[in-house]
Amino acid sequence: MNTELLEALTILEKEKDISKEALLDAIENSLINACKNHFGKADNIRLIMDRETCDYQLIQEKTVVEEVEDKVEQISLEDAKAMDSKYELGDIVQIPVESKAFGRIATQNAKNLILQKIREEERKVVYDQYFEKEKDIVTGIVQRYVGRNVSINLGKADAMLTENEQVKGEVFQPTERIKLYVVEVKNTTKGPKILVSRTHPELVKRLFEAEVTEVREGIVEIKSIAREAGSRSKIAVWSNDPDVDPVGACVGMNGARVNAIVNELRGEKIDIINWSDNPGILIENALSPAKVISVMADPDDKTASVIVPDYQLSLAIGKEGQNARLAARLTGYKIDIKSETQAIESGELPENYMELMEGVYEEEMYEEGYEEAYEEGYEEAYDEYDSEEVQFEEVEE
């Protein structure tokens, strides 16, 4: 038994996760190649290897001839009979080849072939490992800034977090651990090239899958995500179990689940709404925390006309149009938002609509704290928005 070779292969298999079979193939190829370098050709060389014990034998097959023209492939009858008297013209003689007889160059080439195969297999193992994590999240350790990009160590491989995939305003410190979404893994001659992101909407989805058991098990589905990285995300959720509240499951007890994700995203606000197959209801939910009077949706053109109370127009549109923009991305509809006054002027609501609804508004605003929030101003009111309850908290005077 070739004990040293067997031990070396076993160690390589454990440390680098390279299969012993691949390494044995590399050794076989290197020995054949060494024979070719030593003899000038290797067409008549056979390698016999026991893969259990790693014992091997190189055999050179020569044809018995009257007069030798090619010493590599032929042997004289006289020399053949000296080995065994039974040999006749045309017979094949098997002559053992000692690898120790190979020259320095042939030996070095064989060594290089084995090392090259080990490197190739190592790269392949790393590529396969991270290819399985494509479209998933990984935890990486920040190494250093390279210009405006960030070098991230993922364990057996490094990834580069490019400027385009970074959240504006995020600053990382060396040795800091961060979650990343693996966008793509490419196999290159220098090893796997891993593209990661902190801005991808799927990062939010994968974080919920990791944090929320019901999402991970498929009881609660995340139907749609709209994200403006670093600022706010909206997700629409649906439950396959009527006894499970999808929004409540994602929020968690006292907001524990959603807060864990918010902390990982460094304070990015997350609105969780109920998904509906009815586009009108879905759009109404997507525009929360704003209250909606009516929604007219056209599924064919993917457009919707929404009417909101006058005091809710700023909230429905959002800061710099963010709320309406995220709602449009979440639903896939182009949303046109009008206030009651604008709707009355365009004839979409009757002229006496405000008088009819005056009492209703006063009661609604008092019950939900809108009046006080509205008086304090939109900016402060929006900051007081509680995404878990999807309504304004009362603003203390």
Contacts in CASP RR format, 6 or more apart in sequence:
PFRMAT RR
TARGET T0000
AUTHOR 0000-0000-0000
METHOD contacts of the structure
MODEL  1
MNTELLEALTILEKEKDISKEALLDAIENSLINACKNHFGKADNIRLIMD
RETCDYQLIQEKTVVEEVEDKVEQISLEDAKAMDSKYELGDIVQIPVESK
AFGRIATQNAKNLILQKIREEERKVVYDQYFEKEKDIVTGIVQRYVGRNV
SINLGKADAMLTENEQVKGEVFQPTERIKLYVVEVKNTTKGPKILVSRTH
PELVKRLFEAEVTEVREGIVEIKSIAREAGSRSKIAVWSNDPDVDPVGAC
VGMNGARVNAIVNELRGEKIDIINWSDNPGILIENALSPAKVISVMADPD
DKTASVIVPDYQLSLAIGKEGQNARLAARLTGYKIDIKSETQAIESGELP
ENYMELMEGVYEEEMYEEGYEEAYEEGYEEAYDEYDSEEVQFEEVEE
1 53 0 8 1.000
1 54 0 8 1.000
1 55 0 8 1.000
2 53 0 8 1.000
2 54 0 8 1.000
2 55 0 8 1.000
2 56 0 8 1.000
5 27 0 8 1.000
5 54 0 8 1.000
6 53 0 8 1.000
6 54 0 8 1.000
9 20 0 8 1.000
9 23 0 8 1.000
9 24 0 8 1.000
9 54 0 8 1.000
10 20 0 8 1.000
12 18 0 8 1.000
12 23 0 8 1.000
12 118 0 8 1.000
13 19 0 8 1.000
13 20 0 8 1.000
13 23 0 8 1.000
16 118 0 8 1.000
16 121 0 8 1.000
16 122 0 8 1.000
16 125 0 8 1.000
17 125 0 8 1.000
18 118 0 8 1.000
18 121 0 8 1.000
18 122 0 8 1.000
18 125 0 8 1.000
19 121 0 8 1.000
20 51 0 8 1.000
21 51 0 8 1.000
22 117 0 8 1.000
22 121 0 8 1.000
23 114 0 8 1.000
23 117 0 8 1.000
23 118 0 8 1.000
23 121 0 8 1.000
24 49 0 8 1.000
24 51 0 8 1.000
24 54 0 8 1.000
25 117 0 8 1.000
26 113 0 8 1.000
26 114 0 8 1.000
26 117 0 8 1.000
26 118 0 8 1.000
26 121 0 8 1.000
27 49 0 8 1.000
27 56 0 8 1.000
27 114 0 8 1.000
28 47 0 8 1.000
28 49 0 8 1.000
28 56 0 8 1.000
29 113 0 8 1.000
29 117 0 8 1.000
30 109 0 8 1.000
30 110 0 8 1.000
30 111 0 8 1.000
30 113 0 8 1.000
30 114 0 8 1.000
30 117 0 8 1.000
31 47 0 8 1.000
31 56 0 8 1.000
31 58 0 8 1.000
31 99 0 8 1.000
31 110 0 8 1.000
32 42 0 8 1.000
32 45 0 8 1.000
32 47 0 8 1.000
33 42 0 8 1.000
33 109 0 8 1.000
33 110 0 8 1.000
33 113 0 8 1.000
34 99 0 8 1.000
34 102 0 8 1.000
34 106 0 8 1.000
34 107 0 8 1.000
34 109 0 8 1.000
34 110 0 8 1.000
35 42 0 8 1.000
35 45 0 8 1.000
35 58 0 8 1.000
35 60 0 8 1.000
35 97 0 8 1.000
35 102 0 8 1.000
35 106 0 8 1.000
36 42 0 8 1.000
36 45 0 8 1.000
37 102 0 8 1.000
37 105 0 8 1.000
37 106 0 8 1.000
37 109 0 8 1.000
38 101 0 8 1.000
38 102 0 8 1.000
38 103 0 8 1.000
38 106 0 8 1.000
39 45 0 8 1.000
39 60 0 8 1.000
39 72 0 8 1.000
40 72 0 8 1.000
41 72 0 8 1.000
41 73 0 8 1.000
43 73 0 8 1.000
44 60 0 8 1.000
44 61 0 8 1.000
44 62 0 8 1.000
44 72 0 8 1.000
44 73 0 8 1.000
45 58 0 8 1.000
45 59 0 8 1.000
45 60 0 8 1.000
45 61 0 8 1.000
45 97 0 8 1.000
46 58 0 8 1.000
46 59 0 8 1.000
46 61 0 8 1.000
47 56 0 8 1.000
47 57 0 8 1.000
47 58 0 8 1.000
47 59 0 8 1.000
48 56 0 8 1.000
48 57 0 8 1.000
48 58 0 8 1.000
48 59 0 8 1.000
49 55 0 8 1.000
49 56 0 8 1.000
49 57 0 8 1.000
50 56 0 8 1.000
57 96 0 8 1.000
58 96 0 8 1.000
58 97 0 8 1.000
58 98 0 8 1.000
58 99 0 8 1.000
59 94 0 8 1.000
59 95 0 8 1.000
59 96 0 8 1.000
59 97 0 8 1.000
60 72 0 8 1.000
60 94 0 8 1.000
60 95 0 8 1.000
60 96 0 8 1.000
60 97 0 8 1.000
61 73 0 8 1.000
61 92 0 8 1.000
61 93 0 8 1.000
61 94 0 8 1.000
61 95 0 8 1.000
62 72 0 8 1.000
62 73 0 8 1.000
62 74 0 8 1.000
62 75 0 8 1.000
62 92 0 8 1.000
62 93 0 8 1.000
62 95 0 8 1.000
63 73 0 8 1.000
63 74 0 8 1.000
63 75 0 8 1.000
63 90 0 8 1.000
63 91 0 8 1.000
63 92 0 8 1.000
63 93 0 8 1.000
64 74 0 8 1.000
64 75 0 8 1.000
64 76 0 8 1.000
64 77 0 8 1.000
64 80 0 8 1.000
64 87 0 8 1.000
64 88 0 8 1.000
64 89 0 8 1.000
64 90 0 8 1.000
64 91 0 8 1.000
64 92 0 8 1.000
64 93 0 8 1.000
65 74 0 8 1.000
65 75 0 8 1.000
65 76 0 8 1.000
65 77 0 8 1.000
65 89 0 8 1.000
65 90 0 8 1.000
66 76 0 8 1.000
66 77 0 8 1.000
66 89 0 8 1.000
67 76 0 8 1.000
68 74 0 8 1.000
68 75 0 8 1.000
68 76 0 8 1.000
75 93 0 8 1.000
75 95 0 8 1.000
77 87 0 8 1.000
77 88 0 8 1.000
77 89 0 8 1.000
80 87 0 8 1.000
80 91 0 8 1.000
80 93 0 8 1.000
81 87 0 8 1.000
83 93 0 8 1.000
83 95 0 8 1.000
87 93 0 8 1.000
102 110 0 8 1.000
123 187 0 8 1.000
123 191 0 8 1.000
123 192 0 8 1.000
124 187 0 8 1.000
126 156 0 8 1.000
126 157 0 8 1.000
126 191 0 8 1.000
126 192 0 8 1.000
127 185 0 8 1.000
127 187 0 8 1.000
127 191 0 8 1.000
127 192 0 8 1.000
129 156 0 8 1.000
130 138 0 8 1.000
130 154 0 8 1.000
130 156 0 8 1.000
130 157 0 8 1.000
130 182 0 8 1.000
130 185 0 8 1.000
130 192 0 8 1.000
130 194 0 8 1.000
131 185 0 8 1.000
131 187 0 8 1.000
131 192 0 8 1.000
133 182 0 8 1.000
133 185 0 8 1.000
134 182 0 8 1.000
134 183 0 8 1.000
134 184 0 8 1.000
134 185 0 8 1.000
135 181 0 8 1.000
135 182 0 8 1.000
135 183 0 8 1.000
135 202 0 8 1.000
136 181 0 8 1.000
136 182 0 8 1.000
136 206 0 8 1.000
137 179 0 8 1.000
137 180 0 8 1.000
137 181 0 8 1.000
137 182 0 8 1.000
137 203 0 8 1.000
137 206 0 8 1.000
137 207 0 8 1.000
137 210 0 8 1.000
138 154 0 8 1.000
138 179 0 8 1.000
138 180 0 8 1.000
138 182 0 8 1.000
138 196 0 8 1.000
139 177 0 8 1.000
139 178 0 8 1.000
139 179 0 8 1.000
139 180 0 8 1.000
140 152 0 8 1.000
140 153 0 8 1.000
140 154 0 8 1.000
140 155 0 8 1.000
140 159 0 8 1.000
140 177 0 8 1.000
140 178 0 8 1.000
140 179 0 8 1.000
140 180 0 8 1.000
141 152 0 8 1.000
141 153 0 8 1.000
141 155 0 8 1.000
141 175 0 8 1.000
141 176 0 8 1.000
141 177 0 8 1.000
142 150 0 8 1.000
142 151 0 8 1.000
142 152 0 8 1.000
142 172 0 8 1.000
142 173 0 8 1.000
142 174 0 8 1.000
142 175 0 8 1.000
142 176 0 8 1.000
142 177 0 8 1.000
142 178 0 8 1.000
143 150 0 8 1.000
143 151 0 8 1.000
143 152 0 8 1.000
143 153 0 8 1.000
143 158 0 8 1.000
143 174 0 8 1.000
144 150 0 8 1.000
144 151 0 8 1.000
144 174 0 8 1.000
145 151 0 8 1.000
145 172 0 8 1.000
146 160 0 8 1.000
148 163 0 8 1.000
149 160 0 8 1.000
149 161 0 8 1.000
149 162 0 8 1.000
149 163 0 8 1.000
150 160 0 8 1.000
150 161 0 8 1.000
150 166 0 8 1.000
150 172 0 8 1.000
151 158 0 8 1.000
151 159 0 8 1.000
151 160 0 8 1.000
151 161 0 8 1.000
152 158 0 8 1.000
152 159 0 8 1.000
152 160 0 8 1.000
152 161 0 8 1.000
152 178 0 8 1.000
152 180 0 8 1.000
152 196 0 8 1.000
154 194 0 8 1.000
157 191 0 8 1.000
157 192 0 8 1.000
157 194 0 8 1.000
158 194 0 8 1.000
159 180 0 8 1.000
159 194 0 8 1.000
159 195 0 8 1.000
159 196 0 8 1.000
160 194 0 8 1.000
160 195 0 8 1.000
160 196 0 8 1.000
161 180 0 8 1.000
161 196 0 8 1.000
161 197 0 8 1.000
161 198 0 8 1.000
162 195 0 8 1.000
164 199 0 8 1.000
165 183 0 8 1.000
165 195 0 8 1.000
165 196 0 8 1.000
165 197 0 8 1.000
165 198 0 8 1.000
165 199 0 8 1.000
165 200 0 8 1.000
166 198 0 8 1.000
166 199 0 8 1.000
167 198 0 8 1.000
167 199 0 8 1.000
167 229 0 8 1.000
167 230 0 8 1.000
167 265 0 8 1.000
167 266 0 8 1.000
167 268 0 8 1.000
168 229 0 8 1.000
168 230 0 8 1.000
169 230 0 8 1.000
170 198 0 8 1.000
170 230 0 8 1.000
170 266 0 8 1.000
172 178 0 8 1.000
178 198 0 8 1.000
179 203 0 8 1.000
179 207 0 8 1.000
179 264 0 8 1.000
180 196 0 8 1.000
180 197 0 8 1.000
180 198 0 8 1.000
180 203 0 8 1.000
181 196 0 8 1.000
181 197 0 8 1.000
181 198 0 8 1.000
181 200 0 8 1.000
181 202 0 8 1.000
181 203 0 8 1.000
181 206 0 8 1.000
182 194 0 8 1.000
182 195 0 8 1.000
182 196 0 8 1.000
183 195 0 8 1.000
183 196 0 8 1.000
183 197 0 8 1.000
183 200 0 8 1.000
184 194 0 8 1.000
184 195 0 8 1.000
185 192 0 8 1.000
185 193 0 8 1.000
185 194 0 8 1.000
185 195 0 8 1.000
186 192 0 8 1.000
186 193 0 8 1.000
186 194 0 8 1.000
186 195 0 8 1.000
187 193 0 8 1.000
197 203 0 8 1.000
198 229 0 8 1.000
199 227 0 8 1.000
199 229 0 8 1.000
201 225 0 8 1.000
201 226 0 8 1.000
201 227 0 8 1.000
201 233 0 8 1.000
202 225 0 8 1.000
203 265 0 8 1.000
204 225 0 8 1.000
204 227 0 8 1.000
204 233 0 8 1.000
204 235 0 8 1.000
204 261 0 8 1.000
204 265 0 8 1.000
204 270 0 8 1.000
205 222 0 8 1.000
205 225 0 8 1.000
205 235 0 8 1.000
207 261 0 8 1.000
207 264 0 8 1.000
207 265 0 8 1.000
208 215 0 8 1.000
208 222 0 8 1.000
208 235 0 8 1.000
208 250 0 8 1.000
208 261 0 8 1.000
209 215 0 8 1.000
209 216 0 8 1.000
210 216 0 8 1.000
211 257 0 8 1.000
211 260 0 8 1.000
211 261 0 8 1.000
212 220 0 8 1.000
212 249 0 8 1.000
212 250 0 8 1.000
212 252 0 8 1.000
212 257 0 8 1.000
214 220 0 8 1.000
214 239 0 8 1.000
214 244 0 8 1.000
214 246 0 8 1.000
214 249 0 8 1.000
214 250 0 8 1.000
215 221 0 8 1.000
215 222 0 8 1.000
215 237 0 8 1.000
215 249 0 8 1.000
215 250 0 8 1.000
218 240 0 8 1.000
219 239 0 8 1.000
219 240 0 8 1.000
219 241 0 8 1.000
219 244 0 8 1.000
219 249 0 8 1.000
220 237 0 8 1.000
220 238 0 8 1.000
220 239 0 8 1.000
220 240 0 8 1.000
220 244 0 8 1.000
220 246 0 8 1.000
220 249 0 8 1.000
220 250 0 8 1.000
221 237 0 8 1.000
221 238 0 8 1.000
221 239 0 8 1.000
221 240 0 8 1.000
221 246 0 8 1.000
221 275 0 8 1.000
222 235 0 8 1.000
222 236 0 8 1.000
222 237 0 8 1.000
223 236 0 8 1.000
223 237 0 8 1.000
223 238 0 8 1.000
223 275 0 8 1.000
224 235 0 8 1.000
224 236 0 8 1.000
224 275 0 8 1.000
224 330 0 8 1.000
224 331 0 8 1.000
225 233 0 8 1.000
225 234 0 8 1.000
225 235 0 8 1.000
225 236 0 8 1.000
225 330 0 8 1.000
226 233 0 8 1.000
226 234 0 8 1.000
226 235 0 8 1.000
226 326 0 8 1.000
226 327 0 8 1.000
226 328 0 8 1.000
226 329 0 8 1.000
226 330 0 8 1.000
227 233 0 8 1.000
227 234 0 8 1.000
227 326 0 8 1.000
228 322 0 8 1.000
228 325 0 8 1.000
228 326 0 8 1.000
229 268 0 8 1.000
230 265 0 8 1.000
230 266 0 8 1.000
230 267 0 8 1.000
230 268 0 8 1.000
231 268 0 8 1.000
231 269 0 8 1.000
231 322 0 8 1.000
232 268 0 8 1.000
232 269 0 8 1.000
232 270 0 8 1.000
232 271 0 8 1.000
232 322 0 8 1.000
232 326 0 8 1.000
233 265 0 8 1.000
233 268 0 8 1.000
233 269 0 8 1.000
233 270 0 8 1.000
233 271 0 8 1.000
233 326 0 8 1.000
234 270 0 8 1.000
234 271 0 8 1.000
234 273 0 8 1.000
234 286 0 8 1.000
234 326 0 8 1.000
234 327 0 8 1.000
234 329 0 8 1.000
234 330 0 8 1.000
235 250 0 8 1.000
235 270 0 8 1.000
235 271 0 8 1.000
235 272 0 8 1.000
235 273 0 8 1.000
235 330 0 8 1.000
236 273 0 8 1.000
236 274 0 8 1.000
236 275 0 8 1.000
236 282 0 8 1.000
236 285 0 8 1.000
236 286 0 8 1.000
236 330 0 8 1.000
236 331 0 8 1.000
237 246 0 8 1.000
237 247 0 8 1.000
237 249 0 8 1.000
237 250 0 8 1.000
237 272 0 8 1.000
237 273 0 8 1.000
237 274 0 8 1.000
237 275 0 8 1.000
238 246 0 8 1.000
238 274 0 8 1.000
238 275 0 8 1.000
239 245 0 8 1.000
239 246 0 8 1.000
239 249 0 8 1.000
246 274 0 8 1.000
246 275 0 8 1.000
247 272 0 8 1.000
247 273 0 8 1.000
247 274 0 8 1.000
248 272 0 8 1.000
249 257 0 8 1.000
250 257 0 8 1.000
250 258 0 8 1.000
250 272 0 8 1.000
251 257 0 8 1.000
251 258 0 8 1.000
251 272 0 8 1.000
251 388 0 8 1.000
252 258 0 8 1.000
255 388 0 8 1.000
258 270 0 8 1.000
258 272 0 8 1.000
258 387 0 8 1.000
258 388 0 8 1.000
261 270 0 8 1.000
262 268 0 8 1.000
262 269 0 8 1.000
262 270 0 8 1.000
269 387 0 8 1.000
270 387 0 8 1.000
271 288 0 8 1.000
271 326 0 8 1.000
271 387 0 8 1.000
271 390 0 8 1.000
272 387 0 8 1.000
272 388 0 8 1.000
273 285 0 8 1.000
273 286 0 8 1.000
273 288 0 8 1.000
273 330 0 8 1.000
273 390 0 8 1.000
274 285 0 8 1.000
275 282 0 8 1.000
275 285 0 8 1.000
276 282 0 8 1.000
276 285 0 8 1.000
279 295 0 8 1.000
279 297 0 8 1.000
279 299 0 8 1.000
279 304 0 8 1.000
279 331 0 8 1.000
279 333 0 8 1.000
280 295 0 8 1.000
280 297 0 8 1.000
280 304 0 8 1.000
281 295 0 8 1.000
282 331 0 8 1.000
283 292 0 8 1.000
283 295 0 8 1.000
283 297 0 8 1.000
283 304 0 8 1.000
283 306 0 8 1.000
283 327 0 8 1.000
283 331 0 8 1.000
283 333 0 8 1.000
283 335 0 8 1.000
284 292 0 8 1.000
284 295 0 8 1.000
284 306 0 8 1.000
286 326 0 8 1.000
286 327 0 8 1.000
286 330 0 8 1.000
286 331 0 8 1.000
287 306 0 8 1.000
287 308 0 8 1.000
287 316 0 8 1.000
287 323 0 8 1.000
287 324 0 8 1.000
287 327 0 8 1.000
287 335 0 8 1.000
287 337 0 8 1.000
288 390 0 8 1.000
289 315 0 8 1.000
289 385 0 8 1.000
289 390 0 8 1.000
289 391 0 8 1.000
289 392 0 8 1.000
290 308 0 8 1.000
290 312 0 8 1.000
290 315 0 8 1.000
290 316 0 8 1.000
290 323 0 8 1.000
291 308 0 8 1.000
291 309 0 8 1.000
291 312 0 8 1.000
291 364 0 8 1.000
292 306 0 8 1.000
292 307 0 8 1.000
292 308 0 8 1.000
292 316 0 8 1.000
293 307 0 8 1.000
293 308 0 8 1.000
293 309 0 8 1.000
293 340 0 8 1.000
293 343 0 8 1.000
293 349 0 8 1.000
294 306 0 8 1.000
294 307 0 8 1.000
295 304 0 8 1.000
295 305 0 8 1.000
295 306 0 8 1.000
295 307 0 8 1.000
296 304 0 8 1.000
296 305 0 8 1.000
296 306 0 8 1.000
297 303 0 8 1.000
297 304 0 8 1.000
297 333 0 8 1.000
298 304 0 8 1.000
302 332 0 8 1.000
302 333 0 8 1.000
302 334 0 8 1.000
303 333 0 8 1.000
303 334 0 8 1.000
303 335 0 8 1.000
303 336 0 8 1.000
304 331 0 8 1.000
304 333 0 8 1.000
304 334 0 8 1.000
304 335 0 8 1.000
304 336 0 8 1.000
305 336 0 8 1.000
305 338 0 8 1.000
305 348 0 8 1.000
306 316 0 8 1.000
306 335 0 8 1.000
306 336 0 8 1.000
306 337 0 8 1.000
306 338 0 8 1.000
307 337 0 8 1.000
307 338 0 8 1.000
307 339 0 8 1.000
307 340 0 8 1.000
307 343 0 8 1.000
307 348 0 8 1.000
307 349 0 8 1.000
308 316 0 8 1.000
308 337 0 8 1.000
308 338 0 8 1.000
308 339 0 8 1.000
308 340 0 8 1.000
309 339 0 8 1.000
309 340 0 8 1.000
309 361 0 8 1.000
310 339 0 8 1.000
310 340 0 8 1.000
310 341 0 8 1.000
311 361 0 8 1.000
311 365 0 8 1.000
311 370 0 8 1.000
311 374 0 8 1.000
312 339 0 8 1.000
312 370 0 8 1.000
313 337 0 8 1.000
313 339 0 8 1.000
314 378 0 8 1.000
315 323 0 8 1.000
315 378 0 8 1.000
315 381 0 8 1.000
315 382 0 8 1.000
316 323 0 8 1.000
316 324 0 8 1.000
316 337 0 8 1.000
317 323 0 8 1.000
317 324 0 8 1.000
317 337 0 8 1.000
318 324 0 8 1.000
318 382 0 8 1.000
319 379 0 8 1.000
319 382 0 8 1.000
324 335 0 8 1.000
324 337 0 8 1.000
327 335 0 8 1.000
328 334 0 8 1.000
328 335 0 8 1.000
338 346 0 8 1.000
338 348 0 8 1.000
340 349 0 8 1.000
340 353 0 8 1.000
340 354 0 8 1.000
340 357 0 8 1.000
341 354 0 8 1.000
343 349 0 8 1.000
343 353 0 8 1.000
344 350 0 8 1.000
344 351 0 8 1.000
344 353 0 8 1.000
344 354 0 8 1.000
350 356 0 8 1.000
364 370 0 8 1.000
365 371 0 8 1.000
365 374 0 8 1.000
368 391 0 8 1.000
368 392 0 8 1.000
369 392 0 8 1.000
369 394 0 8 1.000
369 395 0 8 1.000
370 392 0 8 1.000
372 394 0 8 1.000
372 395 0 8 1.000
372 397 0 8 1.000
373 380 0 8 1.000
373 381 0 8 1.000
373 384 0 8 1.000
373 392 0 8 1.000
373 394 0 8 1.000
373 395 0 8 1.000
374 381 0 8 1.000
376 395 0 8 1.000
380 395 0 8 1.000
381 392 0 8 1.000
381 395 0 8 1.000
384 392 0 8 1.000
384 393 0 8 1.000
384 395 0 8 1.000
385 392 0 8 1.000
385 393 0 8 1.000
386 392 0 8 1.000
386 393 0 8 1.000
END
